[in-house]
Amino acid sequence: MHVNPVIFTLTVILIAVFVYMQWQKKKAQGPKPKVGAGLKPGAVAPPRPPKPAKPPEEVFADLRRGAFATDPASLGLSFEEHEPYGCLMEVGLSSIVTLVCFSNGDASFCYQAGGGMTGGGVHEPIRKAAQEFVGLAAKALPAMSLTTEQPLPEPDTVRFYVLTPKGIFTTETHREDLQDPKGALGALFYAGQEVVTKMRQIQQQRAG
């Protein structure tokens, strides 16, 4: 069979150029590291270091952000326009503490400086106390105003946020003005303290 010498020569040149380009590419990439390089035979590669834990302030901010973003439909219940489905109580201490409760009994509290408890609703005493706290929020709603902002409480004050399908309602007052448990805000304050107390009892039981 007769082979055209021009075609043959071009084919050889193209193959040579391709091989040369591949060689240059591998040379630029450098040698591939061998699996287990630097380890002695039979040695196990050290585990990857764990991801650093979030700082307390970030955990605290995440709890608040998640609470305000909670959709009432996610609770599996239906609510009237002004019916509370969640309530936050924030106390301005040396380290701000935030209590978050929902009508399904879920409850969490967190200190801005670190510490707290989440998922308290799995415990019956906490779940009942949390539901009572959210229920009392309906009576305190007339003393609150609709808001689109969620500032933290000032020192020695207590700020409440009530979550409704209509929107978020809030009010802030000094702690000494909440001493009367018969008032709507006073009753809400004491109910919130009861939730935190029961959550701390569970924590003590776990520790003990």
FIMINU-420556 format. One line per field, with one value per residue: residue number from 0; residue in one letter; x, z, y of N, C-alpha, C in turn. Coordinates in nm, 2 decimals, padded with zeros to 4 digits. Layout:
BEGIN
seq	(NUM,...) $
type	(A,...) $
n.X	(X,...) $
n.Z	(Z,...) $
n.Y	(Y,...) $
ca.X	(X,...) $
ca.Z	(Z,...) $
ca.Y	(Y,...) $
c.X	(X,...) $
c.Z	(Z,...) $
c.Y	(Y,...) $
This chain:
BEGIN
seq	(0,1,2,3,4,5,6,7,8,9,10,11,12,13,14,15,16,17,18,19,20,21,22,23,24,25,26,27,28,29,30,31,32,33,34,35,36,37,38,39,40,41,42,43,44,45,46,47,48,49,50,51,52,53,54,55,56,57,58,59,60,61,62,63,64,65,66,67,68,69,70,71,72,73,74,75,76,77,78,79,80,81,82,83,84,85,86,87,88,89,90,91,92,93,94,95,96,97,98,99,100,101,102,103,104,105,106,107,108,109,110,111,112,113,114,115,116,117,118,119,120,121,122,123,124,125,126,127,128,129,130,131,132,133,134,135,136,137,138,139,140,141,142,143,144,145,146,147,148,149,150,151,152,153,154,155,156,157,158,159,160,161,162,163,164,165,166,167,168,169,170,171,172,173,174,175,176,177,178,179,180,181,182,183,184,185,186,187,188,189,190,191,192,193,194,195,196,197,198,199,200,201,202,203,204,205,206,207) $
type	(M,H,V,N,P,V,I,F,T,L,T,V,I,L,I,A,V,F,V,Y,M,Q,W,Q,K,K,K,A,Q,G,P,K,P,K,V,G,A,G,L,K,P,G,A,V,A,P,P,R,P,P,K,P,A,K,P,P,E,E,V,F,A,D,L,R,R,G,A,F,A,T,D,P,A,S,L,G,L,S,F,E,E,H,E,P,Y,G,C,L,M,E,V,G,L,S,S,I,V,T,L,V,C,F,S,N,G,D,A,S,F,C,Y,Q,A,G,G,G,M,T,G,G,G,V,H,E,P,I,R,K,A,A,Q,E,F,V,G,L,A,A,K,A,L,P,A,M,S,L,T,T,E,Q,P,L,P,E,P,D,T,V,R,F,Y,V,L,T,P,K,G,I,F,T,T,E,T,H,R,E,D,L,Q,D,P,K,G,A,L,G,A,L,F,Y,A,G,Q,E,V,V,T,K,M,R,Q,I,Q,Q,Q,R,A,G) $
n.X	(00.09,00.06,00.19,00.13,00.40,00.40,00.17,00.24,00.46,00.36,00.19,00.37,00.50,00.29,00.23,00.46,00.47,00.24,00.32,00.54,00.41,00.25,00.45,00.57,00.36,00.33,00.57,00.56,00.36,00.48,00.61,00.37,00.25,00.31,00.08,00.05,00.30,00.59,00.51,00.59,00.61,00.31,00.22,-00.04,-00.22,-00.23,-00.53,-00.75,-00.75,-01.01,-01.28,-01.27,-01.45,-01.74,-01.73,-01.87,-02.03,-02.11,-02.26,-02.47,-02.58,-02.66,-02.87,-03.06,-03.11,-03.21,-03.44,-03.60,-03.64,-03.80,-04.06,-04.41,-04.55,-04.37,-04.39,-04.60,-04.86,-05.16,-05.23,-05.39,-05.41,-05.30,-05.21,-04.98,-04.70,-04.45,-04.21,-03.97,-03.75,-03.54,-03.28,-03.10,-02.83,-02.50,-02.40,-02.58,-02.88,-03.08,-03.40,-03.58,-03.89,-04.14,-04.47,-04.51,-04.37,-04.10,-03.79,-03.52,-03.22,-02.97,-02.65,-02.49,-02.22,-02.15,-02.26,-02.56,-02.87,-03.02,-03.30,-03.48,-03.75,-03.79,-03.82,-04.07,-04.15,-04.02,-04.13,-04.41,-04.39,-04.28,-04.48,-04.68,-04.56,-04.55,-04.82,-04.90,-04.80,-04.98,-05.16,-05.00,-04.95,-05.10,-04.95,-04.73,-04.55,-04.55,-04.27,-03.97,-03.71,-03.46,-03.32,-03.08,-03.14,-03.11,-02.88,-02.99,-03.25,-03.54,-03.63,-03.90,-04.00,-04.26,-04.37,-04.58,-04.81,-04.88,-04.67,-04.37,-04.38,-04.28,-04.14,-03.97,-03.86,-03.78,-03.63,-03.72,-03.97,-04.12,-04.20,-04.45,-04.64,-04.90,-04.95,-04.96,-04.71,-04.54,-04.63,-04.56,-04.28,-04.22,-04.31,-04.13,-03.89,-03.95,-03.93,-03.66,-03.55,-03.64,-03.50,-03.24,-03.25,-03.27,-03.02,-02.85,-02.93,-02.83,-02.55,-02.51) $
n.Z	(00.00,-00.09,00.08,00.13,00.14,00.24,00.41,00.59,00.71,00.83,01.01,01.19,01.29,01.42,01.62,01.77,01.86,02.03,02.22,02.33,02.44,02.64,02.81,02.89,03.04,03.26,03.37,03.46,03.66,03.85,04.06,04.16,04.49,04.70,04.83,05.17,05.21,05.39,05.61,05.83,05.75,05.80,05.97,06.10,05.95,06.10,06.26,06.12,06.25,06.47,06.38,06.49,06.78,06.79,06.90,07.21,07.18,06.91,06.91,07.08,06.92,06.70,06.82,06.88,06.62,06.49,06.63,06.58,06.32,06.29,06.14,06.19,06.08,06.08,06.33,06.33,06.39,06.39,06.39,06.51,06.38,06.57,06.76,06.99,06.90,06.98,07.22,07.35,07.63,07.75,07.96,08.10,08.24,08.39,08.21,07.93,07.92,07.73,07.69,07.50,07.39,07.25,07.13,07.10,07.30,07.29,07.41,07.49,07.64,07.67,07.75,07.68,07.73,07.72,07.77,07.87,07.75,07.52,07.33,07.53,07.53,07.51,07.76,07.99,08.21,08.15,07.90,07.95,08.12,07.94,07.74,07.90,07.95,07.69,07.65,07.84,07.72,07.55,07.70,07.78,07.55,07.47,07.60,07.45,07.15,06.79,06.61,06.40,06.46,06.66,06.92,07.19,07.55,07.77,08.05,08.36,08.28,08.14,07.84,07.63,07.36,07.15,06.93,06.66,06.39,06.28,06.32,06.50,06.84,07.10,07.42,07.67,08.01,08.34,08.58,08.84,08.81,08.76,08.97,09.06,09.04,08.95,08.76,08.39,08.26,08.47,08.55,08.32,08.33,08.57,08.49,08.28,08.43,08.57,08.37,08.30,08.55,08.57,08.35,08.44,08.65,08.52,08.40,08.62,08.72,08.51,08.54,08.79) $
n.Y	(-00.12,00.22,00.49,00.83,01.04,01.30,01.32,01.13,01.24,01.47,01.36,01.23,01.45,01.59,01.40,01.40,01.67,01.66,01.47,01.61,01.83,01.72,01.62,01.86,01.97,01.78,01.82,02.08,02.06,01.91,01.64,01.40,01.37,01.09,00.86,00.86,00.95,01.03,00.89,00.62,00.27,00.10,00.29,00.51,00.77,01.09,01.21,01.46,01.80,01.90,02.12,02.45,02.56,02.76,03.10,03.22,03.45,03.43,03.20,03.28,03.48,03.33,03.18,03.38,03.48,03.26,03.22,03.45,03.41,03.20,03.02,03.02,02.80,02.60,02.49,02.31,02.38,02.58,02.94,03.23,03.57,03.75,03.58,03.45,03.26,03.22,03.33,03.56,03.63,03.86,03.94,04.20,04.15,04.11,03.94,03.91,03.72,03.51,03.38,03.15,03.05,02.83,02.77,02.50,02.39,02.38,02.49,02.71,02.85,03.10,03.23,03.53,03.54,03.28,02.95,02.77,02.61,02.40,02.27,02.20,02.12,01.85,01.75,01.69,01.86,02.10,02.15,02.20,02.42,02.60,02.63,02.74,02.99,03.10,03.11,03.31,03.53,03.63,03.78,03.99,04.12,04.36,04.56,04.60,04.69,04.69,04.58,04.61,04.57,04.42,04.49,04.44,04.41,04.69,04.75,04.61,04.59,04.43,04.28,04.19,03.98,03.91,03.67,03.66,03.57,03.82,03.98,04.09,04.17,04.40,04.50,04.69,04.70,04.81,04.59,04.60,04.69,04.47,04.32,04.26,03.99,03.97,04.15,04.18,04.18,04.13,03.87,03.73,03.76,03.61,03.36,03.31,03.29,03.06,02.87,02.88,02.80,02.53,02.42,02.45,02.28,02.03,02.03,02.02,01.76,01.61,01.66,01.56) $
ca.X	(00.00,00.14,00.17,00.17,00.50,00.37,00.08,00.31,00.55,00.27,00.14,00.48,00.52,00.18,00.24,00.58,00.43,00.15,00.40,00.62,00.32,00.21,00.57,00.59,00.25,00.36,00.69,00.51,00.28,00.57,00.58,00.26,00.29,00.27,-00.01,00.12,00.43,00.64,00.47,00.66,00.53,00.22,00.18,-00.17,-00.21,-00.30,-00.66,-00.76,-00.79,-01.15,-01.31,-01.27,-01.58,-01.79,-01.72,-02.00,-02.11,-02.17,-02.36,-02.58,-02.64,-02.73,-02.99,-03.16,-03.14,-03.30,-03.57,-03.68,-03.67,-03.89,-04.19,-04.51,-04.59,-04.28,-04.43,-04.70,-04.98,-05.21,-05.24,-05.47,-05.32,-05.23,-05.19,-04.84,-04.65,-04.32,-04.18,-03.83,-03.73,-03.39,-03.25,-02.97,-02.74,-02.36,-02.40,-02.72,-02.94,-03.20,-03.48,-03.66,-03.99,-04.24,-04.60,-04.50,-04.30,-03.95,-03.73,-03.37,-03.17,-02.83,-02.59,-02.41,-02.08,-02.13,-02.34,-02.70,-02.93,-03.11,-03.38,-03.54,-03.88,-03.80,-03.85,-04.21,-04.17,-03.98,-04.23,-04.53,-04.36,-04.26,-04.61,-04.75,-04.49,-04.60,-04.96,-04.92,-04.76,-05.10,-05.21,-04.90,-04.94,-05.15,-04.85,-04.62,-04.57,-04.50,-04.13,-03.89,-03.58,-03.45,-03.21,-03.06,-03.18,-03.01,-02.85,-03.09,-03.38,-03.59,-03.70,-03.98,-04.04,-04.36,-04.38,-04.71,-04.82,-04.89,-04.53,-04.30,-04.41,-04.18,-04.14,-03.86,-03.89,-03.68,-03.66,-03.79,-04.11,-04.18,-04.21,-04.59,-04.68,-05.04,-04.95,-04.93,-04.56,-04.48,-04.66,-04.47,-04.14,-04.20,-04.32,-04.00,-03.79,-03.98,-03.88,-03.51,-03.53,-03.66,-03.39,-03.12,-03.26,-03.23,-02.87,-02.79,-02.95,-02.73,-02.42,-02.50) $
ca.Z	(00.00,-00.10,00.18,00.09,00.23,00.30,00.51,00.69,00.78,00.91,01.12,01.28,01.36,01.52,01.74,01.84,01.93,02.14,02.33,02.39,02.52,02.76,02.89,02.95,03.14,03.37,03.43,03.53,03.77,03.95,04.09,04.25,04.62,04.72,04.94,05.29,05.21,05.52,05.72,05.83,05.71,05.90,06.05,06.06,05.93,06.21,06.23,06.10,06.37,06.47,06.35,06.61,06.83,06.77,07.02,07.28,07.12,06.79,06.95,07.13,06.81,06.62,06.89,06.86,06.48,06.46,06.70,06.51,06.18,06.30,06.08,06.27,06.01,06.11,06.46,06.30,06.45,06.32,06.48,06.46,06.34,06.69,06.86,07.00,06.88,07.04,07.31,07.40,07.74,07.76,08.09,08.09,08.35,08.35,08.08,07.89,07.91,07.64,07.69,07.38,07.40,07.14,07.17,07.10,07.42,07.27,07.50,07.50,07.70,07.64,07.80,07.58,07.76,07.71,07.85,07.85,07.72,07.40,07.32,07.66,07.51,07.52,07.90,08.01,08.30,08.07,07.79,08.01,08.16,07.82,07.69,07.99,07.93,07.56,07.67,07.91,07.63,07.48,07.79,07.78,07.41,07.46,07.65,07.36,07.02,06.67,06.58,06.29,06.51,06.78,07.01,07.32,07.66,07.85,08.18,08.46,08.22,08.08,07.71,07.58,07.22,07.13,06.79,06.61,06.25,06.24,06.33,06.63,06.93,07.20,07.52,07.77,08.13,08.45,08.65,08.97,08.78,08.73,09.09,09.09,08.95,08.91,08.63,08.27,08.23,08.59,08.53,08.21,08.38,08.66,08.41,08.21,08.53,08.60,08.26,08.32,08.67,08.54,08.27,08.52,08.73,08.43,08.38,08.75,08.72,08.42,08.60,08.91) $
ca.Y	(00.00,00.34,00.59,00.96,01.08,01.43,01.29,01.05,01.33,01.56,01.28,01.21,01.58,01.61,01.31,01.45,01.79,01.62,01.41,01.71,01.92,01.64,01.62,01.99,01.98,01.71,01.88,02.20,02.02,01.85,01.50,01.38,01.31,00.95,00.84,00.81,01.00,01.08,00.80,00.49,00.16,00.06,00.40,00.56,00.91,01.16,01.27,01.61,01.87,01.94,02.26,02.53,02.59,02.90,03.18,03.23,03.56,03.39,03.10,03.36,03.55,03.23,03.15,03.49,03.49,03.15,03.24,03.55,03.36,03.08,03.03,02.94,02.68,02.49,02.43,02.22,02.43,02.70,03.05,03.35,03.68,03.81,03.47,03.43,03.12,03.22,03.44,03.57,03.71,03.89,04.01,04.27,04.12,04.13,03.87,03.90,03.59,03.51,03.27,03.14,02.94,02.83,02.71,02.35,02.35,02.39,02.59,02.72,02.97,03.11,03.35,03.60,03.51,03.14,02.86,02.76,02.48,02.40,02.15,02.17,02.07,01.70,01.72,01.73,01.98,02.22,02.17,02.26,02.56,02.69,02.65,02.84,03.11,03.16,03.14,03.43,03.64,03.69,03.88,04.10,04.18,04.50,04.65,04.59,04.76,04.62,04.62,04.54,04.56,04.33,04.53,04.37,04.49,04.77,04.69,04.61,04.59,04.31,04.30,04.08,03.98,03.81,03.64,03.64,03.58,03.96,04.04,04.08,04.28,04.41,04.61,04.68,04.76,04.78,04.46,04.63,04.71,04.34,04.24,04.22,03.87,03.98,04.23,04.10,04.17,04.06,03.73,03.68,03.75,03.50,03.24,03.29,03.25,02.92,02.79,02.87,02.72,02.39,02.39,02.44,02.16,01.92,02.04,01.97,01.62,01.55,01.67,01.47) $
c.X	(00.09,00.10,00.22,00.28,00.47,00.27,00.15,00.40,00.47,00.22,00.24,00.50,00.42,00.19,00.36,00.54,00.34,00.22,00.48,00.53,00.28,00.33,00.59,00.48,00.28,00.48,00.65,00.44,00.37,00.53,00.46,00.30,00.24,00.18,00.06,00.26,00.47,00.60,00.56,00.56,00.44,00.17,00.04,-00.16,-00.29,-00.43,-00.66,-00.80,-00.93,-01.17,-01.32,-01.42,-01.62,-01.77,-01.86,-02.09,-02.18,-02.28,-02.49,-02.65,-02.72,-02.87,-03.10,-03.20,-03.24,-03.43,-03.66,-03.72,-03.76,-04.02,-04.30,-04.56,-04.50,-04.31,-04.54,-04.84,-05.03,-05.24,-05.32,-05.36,-05.24,-05.21,-05.04,-04.80,-04.51,-04.30,-04.03,-03.83,-03.58,-03.37,-03.11,-02.89,-02.59,-02.33,-02.54,-02.77,-03.06,-03.27,-03.57,-03.76,-04.09,-04.36,-04.60,-04.42,-04.15,-03.90,-03.58,-03.34,-03.02,-02.77,-02.50,-02.26,-02.05,-02.21,-02.49,-02.75,-03.02,-03.19,-03.45,-03.68,-03.90,-03.83,-03.98,-04.22,-04.13,-04.09,-04.36,-04.50,-04.34,-04.39,-04.69,-04.69,-04.54,-04.75,-04.99,-04.88,-04.88,-05.16,-05.13,-04.89,-04.99,-05.05,-04.73,-04.65,-04.50,-04.36,-04.07,-03.75,-03.58,-03.32,-03.20,-03.11,-03.07,-02.98,-02.96,-03.23,-03.42,-03.67,-03.77,-04.00,-04.14,-04.38,-04.52,-04.71,-04.83,-04.76,-04.48,-04.34,-04.31,-04.21,-04.02,-03.90,-03.79,-03.72,-03.74,-03.94,-04.18,-04.20,-04.35,-04.63,-04.82,-05.05,-04.92,-04.79,-04.49,-04.51,-04.58,-04.33,-04.12,-04.22,-04.19,-03.89,-03.82,-03.92,-03.73,-03.48,-03.54,-03.55,-03.26,-03.13,-03.23,-03.08,-02.80,-02.81,-02.85,-02.59,-02.40,-02.51) $
c.Z	(00.00,00.00,00.13,00.19,00.30,00.43,00.63,00.78,00.87,01.03,01.23,01.36,01.46,01.64,01.83,01.92,02.05,02.25,02.41,02.49,02.65,02.86,02.97,03.06,03.27,03.45,03.51,03.66,03.88,03.98,04.18,04.38,04.64,04.84,05.06,05.30,05.34,05.63,05.72,05.79,05.82,05.99,06.00,06.05,06.05,06.17,06.20,06.22,06.36,06.44,06.49,06.65,06.81,06.90,07.08,07.22,06.99,06.81,07.00,07.02,06.72,06.68,06.86,06.71,06.44,06.51,06.62,06.37,06.18,06.23,06.16,06.21,06.05,06.25,06.45,06.37,06.37,06.43,06.42,06.44,06.46,06.80,06.87,06.97,06.93,07.13,07.36,07.52,07.75,07.88,08.08,08.22,08.31,08.22,08.04,07.87,07.83,07.66,07.57,07.40,07.29,07.20,07.17,07.22,07.41,07.35,07.50,07.57,07.68,07.70,07.69,07.60,07.75,07.81,07.82,07.82,07.61,07.40,07.45,07.65,07.52,07.66,07.93,08.10,08.23,07.96,07.84,08.06,08.04,07.75,07.77,07.97,07.80,07.57,07.74,07.83,07.57,07.57,07.80,07.65,07.40,07.51,07.56,07.22,06.91,06.64,06.46,06.34,06.63,06.86,07.13,07.43,07.72,07.98,08.28,08.41,08.16,07.95,07.67,07.43,07.21,06.98,06.75,06.46,06.20,06.24,06.47,06.71,07.05,07.30,07.61,07.89,08.24,08.53,08.78,08.94,08.75,08.85,09.12,08.99,08.90,08.78,08.51,08.25,08.35,08.58,08.43,08.25,08.47,08.59,08.33,08.31,08.57,08.49,08.28,08.44,08.64,08.44,08.34,08.61,08.65,08.41,08.51,08.76,08.63,08.48,08.72,08.88) $
c.Y	(00.12,00.44,00.73,01.01,01.21,01.41,01.22,01.15,01.42,01.48,01.26,01.34,01.61,01.52,01.36,01.57,01.75,01.56,01.51,01.80,01.85,01.64,01.75,02.01,01.91,01.77,02.01,02.17,01.96,01.71,01.49,01.32,01.17,00.95,00.79,00.86,01.06,01.00,00.68,00.38,00.12,00.17,00.46,00.72,00.98,01.21,01.42,01.68,01.91,02.09,02.33,02.56,02.73,02.97,03.20,03.34,03.52,03.28,03.17,03.43,03.46,03.19,03.25,03.49,03.38,03.16,03.34,03.50,03.24,03.10,02.96,02.81,02.56,02.42,02.33,02.25,02.55,02.81,03.16,03.46,03.73,03.70,03.44,03.28,03.11,03.34,03.44,03.66,03.73,03.98,04.07,04.26,04.15,04.06,03.85,03.76,03.60,03.38,03.27,03.02,02.95,02.75,02.56,02.30,02.35,02.51,02.59,02.85,02.97,03.24,03.40,03.56,03.36,03.06,02.87,02.62,02.50,02.27,02.11,02.11,01.92,01.66,01.77,01.85,02.11,02.25,02.24,02.40,02.65,02.72,02.75,02.98,03.18,03.19,03.28,03.55,03.71,03.80,04.00,04.18,04.32,04.60,04.66,04.66,04.68,04.67,04.55,04.53,04.48,04.37,04.45,04.46,04.58,04.71,04.71,04.62,04.45,04.34,04.17,04.10,03.87,03.79,03.60,03.63,03.72,04.02,04.02,04.20,04.28,04.52,04.58,04.76,04.73,04.66,04.49,04.66,04.58,04.26,04.20,04.11,03.88,04.07,04.14,04.08,04.10,03.91,03.66,03.66,03.63,03.37,03.21,03.24,03.10,02.83,02.77,02.79,02.57,02.34,02.37,02.31,02.03,01.92,01.98,01.82,01.55,01.55,01.58,01.33) $
